[in-house]
Amino acid sequence: MSAHSVAPGAQQKRFAAYLDRLAQAAGHLDRVVPLKSYCTGLLLPGERKSVEAMAARLCPDNVRQTHQSLHHVVAHAPWRDEDILEAVRRYALPAMQKPGPIEAWIVDDTGLVKKGTHSVGVTRQYCGQVGKQENCRVAVSLSISTAEVSLPIAWRLYLPEVWTQDKRRRKTTGIPPEIRFQTKPEIALQQIRTALDREIPMAPVLADAAYGNDTGFRDGITELGLLYVMGIQSSVSVWKPGQTPLPKRKWKGIGRPTKLLRRDDKHAPVAVRELAMSLPSSAWKTVRWREGTRKPLRSRFAAVRVRAAHRDYWSSEPRPEEWLLIEWPKQEAEPTKYWLSTLPASTNLSDLVRLAKQRWIIERDYQELKQELGLGHYEGRGWRGFHHHATLCIAAYGFLVAERSRFSPSARAGQVDLPVPEMPLKFRPRGSPGTRGAA
């Protein structure tokens, strides 16, 4: 029985209209059916969301032909990921904004464990999924978030330098000629510029210390006219509240006049950890920022106005004041987290904490994208297939986000009102438990 033969209910009609939008963005009639089928397969129940497994669920009577069709649309068809993601955003954003406005743009990256060395971007590097160095590939994403829901709107593979310099592997995996080595913060800044060009509602940018430690990244956000709340490490140096670098030296009429700021042994910046440890007990306040699964989440925080000090001895003007937010849970021996923020000086502590902690929401996105929508299940090795698969996973997730915002908070992959054909008896896709084939 075909996946599309049952008379559609209300949710099926909305999904069909949504797929029509995506198919139009894909730009070619030959891509319409397989692209719609691919998104449908991602939303059907099942542990494995590889091409082979989805083909068996979608069309158990004709698995081989369906497999070829799905594989072609994701691995070879030259549609633009940006166009599909734009269609997803235009559909989901109005529904997301009904309960409340966009509150943050969230920069993050996620690791996808992968064996071997031939799949595009795979090398031994830090993988957040397992919390250590691992053979994996890493992708950088930009998400938009309300207080309740979030949605990735940009996705790009981080290509390690060893890959950008390898002509043979570049050719084998189809890496476009214009792709050169970029750091993760550079990729994120490019995604943010594109979001501004697309006139997405502006909001403060949130990121963890992997991005916040990069002074150039923070400065780039400010130059684009955006505010930020970014994690930093305890070693980042700042001037104590009320302090600035020493002014330029007085010119004595000999040599070239200097314009650079100064510091010396008696007047120098401090690490944020040292500053935090020196704060009086009155500086620390208990703040609750949201409801947890079992109890409200709360901790102790302090916020002071400081100036970042990174290499300001090469500047003629001190950096502007910004917030240093510090978290020090009562049960810990020292502070555990630090943030720098350009939110206005009038921002109260609870609002500063709430926004700093808003980053948690994309962890939920990645968990669902990986566990229920098969983000890490793609078995191809090429640049195009990796990005196409991720784009269609995000497209499927975008429909769920819109459904939750408008109608059904419980909408999840496998629970959408879509007909589910019966799988072939004894079918076991590669990579599933109990099979020999590896993903």
VENUR-V164782 format. One record per residue. N is the residue number from 1. RES is the residue in one letter. PHI is phi in whole degrees, -180 to 180 (none if undefined). OMEGA is omega in whole degrees, -180 to 180 (NA if undefined). D_LAST is the distance of its C-alpha to the last C-alpha in Angstrom with 2 decimals. Layout:
N_RES_PHI_OMEGA_D_LAST, N_RES_PHI_OMEGA_D_LAST
This chain:
1_M_none_180_28.09, 2_S_-69_180_27.02, 3_A_-67_-175_25.56, 4_H_-112_-172_28.62, 5_S_-88_-179_31.39, 6_V_-79_180_32.53, 7_A_-60_-172_35.37, 8_P_-73_170_34.04, 9_G_-87_-177_35.31, 10_A_-62_-179_36.12, 11_Q_-68_178_32.61, 12_Q_-64_179_31.28, 13_K_-65_177_34.03, 14_R_-64_180_33.11, 15_F_-67_178_29.47, 16_A_-63_178_30.64, 17_A_-65_178_32.93, 18_Y_-65_179_30.21, 19_L_-63_177_27.96, 20_D_-61_177_31.04, 21_R_-62_-179_31.31, 22_L_-65_-180_27.77, 23_A_-63_178_28.28, 24_Q_-64_179_31.55, 25_A_-69_-180_29.96, 26_A_-70_165_27.46, 27_G_85_-179_30.63, 28_H_-147_-176_30.21, 29_L_-61_-179_30.83, 30_D_-65_-177_28.07, 31_R_-93_-171_25.49, 32_V_-61_-175_27.09, 33_V_-65_-179_25.66, 34_P_-65_179_21.97, 35_L_-67_177_22.08, 36_K_-64_-180_23.77, 37_S_-66_-179_21.38, 38_Y_-62_179_18.33, 39_C_-63_177_20.13, 40_T_-63_-180_21.18, 41_G_-60_179_17.75, 42_L_-67_-178_16.72, 43_L_-93_178_19.86, 44_L_-75_178_19.64, 45_P_-66_-180_18.80, 46_G_144_-177_15.48, 47_E_-73_-173_12.83, 48_R_-109_-180_9.90, 49_K_-118_171_10.88, 50_S_-76_-178_8.57, 51_V_-59_-178_11.14, 52_E_-62_-178_11.00, 53_A_-66_180_11.56, 54_M_-68_178_14.21, 55_A_-61_-180_15.90, 56_A_-68_180_16.45, 57_R_-75_-175_17.96, 58_L_-73_-174_20.04, 59_C_-145_-175_21.47, 60_P_-62_180_20.97, 61_D_-86_-178_23.79, 62_N_-149_-173_22.33, 63_V_-66_-174_18.53, 64_R_-62_-178_18.41, 65_Q_-65_178_20.81, 66_T_-64_177_19.37, 67_H_-59_-180_15.86, 68_Q_-62_-179_17.71, 69_S_-66_179_19.76, 70_L_-65_-180_17.11, 71_H_-63_-179_15.12, 72_H_-66_-175_18.48, 73_V_-68_-178_19.65, 74_V_-95_-174_16.75, 75_A_-96_-171_16.04, 76_H_-126_-175_19.62, 77_A_-62_-172_22.31, 78_P_-88_174_24.47, 79_W_-78_-175_25.26, 80_R_-91_178_25.96, 81_D_-59_-178_23.83, 82_E_-61_-179_27.13, 83_D_-69_178_28.82, 84_I_-67_-179_26.29, 85_L_-63_176_26.30, 86_E_-67_178_30.09, 87_A_-65_177_30.26, 88_V_-61_-178_28.16, 89_R_-63_-179_30.51, 90_R_-64_178_33.62, 91_Y_-79_-171_32.64, 92_A_-82_-173_31.55, 93_L_-60_179_34.04, 94_P_-58_178_37.22, 95_A_-69_179_35.82, 96_M_-62_-174_34.63, 97_Q_-83_179_38.13, 98_K_-60_179_40.10, 99_P_-74_-178_39.97, 100_G_179_-174_40.47, 101_P_-77_172_40.13, 102_I_-66_-176_37.35, 103_E_-105_-175_37.86, 104_A_-158_164_35.37, 105_W_-105_-173_33.00, 106_I_-118_177_30.17, 107_V_-96_177_28.39, 108_D_-159_171_25.24, 109_D_-138_-179_21.94, 110_T_-137_179_18.60, 111_G_-98_178_15.91, 112_L_-125_-177_12.15, 113_V_-62_-178_10.58, 114_K_-150_178_8.46, 115_K_-80_177_8.60, 116_G_81_-179_10.85, 117_T_-129_-173_13.72, 118_H_-96_178_13.34, 119_S_-73_-171_11.66, 120_V_-56_175_14.76, 121_G_82_-176_16.34, 122_V_-78_172_14.20, 123_T_-159_178_16.71, 124_R_-80_-177_17.97, 125_Q_-158_-179_19.75, 126_Y_-67_-179_20.67, 127_C_-123_-180_18.01, 128_G_-62_-179_19.78, 129_Q_-62_-180_16.91, 130_V_-113_176_17.52, 131_G_74_180_21.04, 132_K_-162_174_21.00, 133_Q_-66_-177_20.08, 134_E_-155_174_16.39, 135_N_-73_-174_14.05, 136_C_-162_167_13.17, 137_R_-123_-174_14.47, 138_V_-126_178_17.29, 139_A_-121_179_18.79, 140_V_-100_-179_22.44, 141_S_-133_171_23.68, 142_L_-122_180_27.13, 143_S_-120_170_27.84, 144_I_-108_-173_31.12, 145_S_-139_164_32.28, 146_T_-93_178_35.15, 147_A_-66_-172_36.24, 148_E_-112_-174_33.96, 149_V_-135_177_30.98, 150_S_-144_-176_29.01, 151_L_-149_173_26.90, 152_P_-65_178_24.97, 153_I_-119_177_26.91, 154_A_-150_-175_25.43, 155_W_-151_-179_22.06, 156_R_-146_177_21.63, 157_L_-68_170_19.25, 158_Y_-80_-177_21.10, 159_L_-103_-179_21.20, 160_P_-58_-176_22.30, 161_E_-59_180_25.42, 162_V_-63_178_23.87, 163_W_-80_-177_21.81, 164_T_-66_-177_24.86, 165_Q_-96_-176_26.88, 166_D_-99_-175_24.55, 167_K_-63_-177_25.78, 168_R_-66_-180_23.52, 169_R_-69_176_20.24, 170_R_-60_-178_21.89, 171_K_-68_-177_22.70, 172_T_-63_-176_19.39, 173_T_-96_174_17.49, 174_G_71_178_20.50, 175_I_-70_-178_21.72, 176_P_-58_-178_25.08, 177_P_-59_-176_28.19, 178_E_-76_-179_29.58, 179_I_-80_177_26.75, 180_R_-120_-179_28.17, 181_F_-65_173_27.52, 182_Q_-136_173_28.27, 183_T_-69_178_28.17, 184_K_-62_175_26.55, 185_P_-61_178_30.08, 186_E_-67_176_30.92, 187_I_-62_-179_27.96, 188_A_-63_178_29.03, 189_L_-62_177_32.63, 190_Q_-63_178_31.73, 191_Q_-64_-180_29.94, 192_I_-68_177_33.04, 193_R_-60_179_35.41, 194_T_-63_179_33.63, 195_A_-62_177_33.87, 196_L_-65_178_37.57, 197_D_-62_-180_38.07, 198_R_-86_175_36.65, 199_E_58_172_39.21, 200_I_-71_-178_36.92, 201_P_-51_-175_39.17, 202_M_-72_179_39.61, 203_A_-158_177_38.85, 204_P_-59_179_38.54, 205_V_-92_178_35.41, 206_L_-112_178_33.56, 207_A_-160_178_31.30, 208_D_-87_-173_30.58, 209_A_-66_177_32.12, 210_A_-61_178_29.55, 211_Y_-104_-177_31.32, 212_G_-65_178_34.68, 213_N_-68_-178_35.48, 214_D_-83_-178_35.51, 215_T_-60_179_39.13, 216_G_-62_178_38.50, 217_F_-68_179_35.92, 218_R_-62_179_38.39, 219_D_-64_179_41.17, 220_G_-63_177_39.12, 221_I_-62_180_38.65, 222_T_-64_179_42.40, 223_E_-62_178_43.30, 224_L_-82_177_41.40, 225_G_84_-178_43.65, 226_L_-110_173_41.13, 227_L_-87_178_41.52, 228_Y_-148_166_38.92, 229_V_-135_-172_38.08, 230_M_-131_175_35.82, 231_G_-66_175_34.88, 232_I_-138_177_36.27, 233_Q_-85_-176_36.35, 234_S_-67_-177_39.47, 235_S_-87_-180_40.57, 236_V_-61_-176_41.18, 237_S_-98_179_44.91, 238_V_-142_171_47.29, 239_W_-87_180_51.04, 240_K_-60_179_52.55, 241_P_-50_180_53.76, 242_G_87_-179_56.84, 243_Q_-97_173_56.34, 244_T_-138_175_55.72, 245_P_-61_175_55.73, 246_L_-67_-180_59.16, 247_P_-70_180_60.71, 248_K_-61_179_61.27, 249_R_-69_175_64.02, 250_K_-70_-179_67.49, 251_W_-78_-178_68.48, 252_K_-102_177_71.44, 253_G_85_180_72.33, 254_I_-123_180_70.79, 255_G_77_-178_67.54, 256_R_-83_178_65.06, 257_P_-62_179_64.74, 258_T_-100_178_61.40, 259_K_-116_-170_59.52, 260_L_-86_175_56.79, 261_L_-70_-175_56.37, 262_R_-133_169_56.91, 263_R_-149_176_56.13, 264_D_-145_-176_57.71, 265_D_-62_-178_57.65, 266_K_-92_-177_59.52, 267_H_-135_-174_57.74, 268_A_-143_177_53.96, 269_P_-71_180_50.83, 270_V_-128_173_48.99, 271_A_-70_-177_45.39, 272_V_-62_176_44.43, 273_R_-64_179_44.02, 274_E_-63_179_47.60, 275_L_-64_-179_48.85, 276_A_-62_-178_47.13, 277_M_-68_-178_48.66, 278_S_-90_-177_52.08, 279_L_-70_178_52.14, 280_P_-70_-179_54.68, 281_S_-61_180_53.70, 282_S_-68_-179_55.08, 283_A_-76_-173_52.33, 284_W_-95_-179_49.63, 285_K_-127_175_49.14, 286_T_-84_-178_46.94, 287_V_-126_171_44.88, 288_R_-102_-175_42.83, 289_W_-111_174_40.24, 290_R_-167_177_38.44, 291_E_-81_174_37.94, 292_G_-89_-180_35.17, 293_T_-70_-178_33.63, 294_R_-117_-177_36.43, 295_K_-157_178_39.07, 296_P_-61_178_40.04, 297_L_-89_-180_38.41, 298_R_-146_179_41.15, 299_S_-163_177_41.87, 300_R_-95_-179_44.57, 301_F_-136_169_44.66, 302_A_-136_179_47.07, 303_A_-137_179_47.34, 304_V_-134_179_49.64, 305_R_-92_-177_50.39, 306_V_-137_171_49.63, 307_R_-120_176_49.20, 308_A_-64_-171_46.19, 309_A_-116_-173_47.46, 310_H_-58_176_44.77, 311_R_52_180_46.83, 312_D_-73_174_49.54, 313_Y_-70_173_52.06, 314_W_-99_-178_51.07, 315_S_-114_177_52.08, 316_S_-100_179_55.51, 317_E_-130_177_54.73, 318_P_-66_177_53.11, 319_R_-67_179_49.90, 320_P_-67_176_50.49, 321_E_-67_173_50.33, 322_E_-149_-179_47.20, 323_W_-80_163_46.04, 324_L_-109_179_44.62, 325_L_-104_-176_43.05, 326_I_-130_174_42.49, 327_E_-110_178_41.03, 328_W_-138_178_42.51, 329_P_-59_-176_41.73, 330_K_-58_-174_44.72, 331_Q_-81_-178_42.92, 332_E_-96_-179_41.68, 333_A_-78_179_43.80, 334_E_-154_180_43.19, 335_P_-58_-175_41.68, 336_T_-110_-176_37.89, 337_K_-142_-179_37.16, 338_Y_-138_176_38.91, 339_W_-138_166_38.89, 340_L_-109_-177_40.97, 341_S_-147_176_41.97, 342_T_-99_173_44.23, 343_L_-59_-175_45.00, 344_P_-55_-180_48.79, 345_A_-61_-179_51.12, 346_S_-82_-178_52.24, 347_T_-64_179_48.83, 348_N_-82_-173_49.23, 349_L_-61_-177_47.13, 350_S_-64_178_45.42, 351_D_-69_178_44.22, 352_L_-64_179_42.97, 353_V_-66_-178_41.01, 354_R_-58_-179_39.60, 355_L_-72_178_38.24, 356_A_-60_-178_36.87, 357_K_-85_-178_34.96, 358_Q_-67_180_33.67, 359_R_-59_-177_30.54, 360_W_-56_-170_29.09, 361_I_-65_-179_28.47, 362_I_-78_172_25.47, 363_E_-62_176_23.69, 364_R_-65_179_23.85, 365_D_-59_-178_22.49, 366_Y_-64_179_19.38, 367_Q_-61_-179_18.87, 368_E_-72_179_19.14, 369_L_-61_-178_17.15, 370_K_-81_-172_14.11, 371_Q_-82_-174_14.70, 372_E_-112_-178_16.27, 373_L_-111_171_15.55, 374_G_74_-178_11.84, 375_L_-56_-178_12.70, 376_G_-97_-174_9.60, 377_H_-94_-178_7.21, 378_Y_-68_-174_8.01, 379_E_-102_179_5.95, 380_G_-75_-176_9.40, 381_R_-113_-170_11.31, 382_G_-88_179_14.73, 383_W_-61_-176_17.15, 384_R_-64_-178_18.18, 385_G_-64_179_14.91, 386_F_-60_-178_13.89, 387_H_-75_178_17.37, 388_H_-62_-180_17.74, 389_H_-62_179_14.78, 390_A_-62_180_16.20, 391_T_-60_-179_19.64, 392_L_-73_172_19.02, 393_C_-64_178_17.49, 394_I_-66_178_20.71, 395_A_-63_177_22.72, 396_A_-63_179_21.63, 397_Y_-66_178_22.41, 398_G_-59_178_25.71, 399_F_-66_178_26.83, 400_L_-64_179_26.27, 401_V_-61_180_28.20, 402_A_-65_179_31.02, 403_E_-62_180_31.20, 404_R_-65_-177_31.50, 405_S_-71_-175_34.13, 406_R_-96_-166_36.17, 407_F_-129_-167_35.88, 408_S_-127_178_33.38, 409_P_-60_-177_32.28, 410_S_-93_-178_29.94, 411_A_-61_180_27.89, 412_R_-143_174_24.16, 413_A_-59_-178_21.06, 414_G_90_179_21.55, 415_Q_-116_177_25.28, 416_V_-75_-175_26.35, 417_D_-75_179_28.90, 418_L_-123_179_26.77, 419_P_-67_-177_26.94, 420_V_-117_177_23.98, 421_P_-64_179_23.87, 422_E_-78_-179_23.29, 423_M_-67_176_19.91, 424_P_-60_180_20.28, 425_L_-62_179_21.14, 426_K_69_179_18.60, 427_F_-74_177_15.72, 428_R_-134_179_12.35, 429_P_-68_176_9.34, 430_R_-58_179_6.16, 431_G_91_179_4.46, 432_S_-84_-180_8.14, 433_P_-57_177_10.76, 434_G_90_178_12.49, 435_T_-111_-179_10.16, 436_R_-83_-176_9.69, 437_G_-67_178_6.66, 438_A_-94_179_3.77, 439_A_-69_NA_0.00
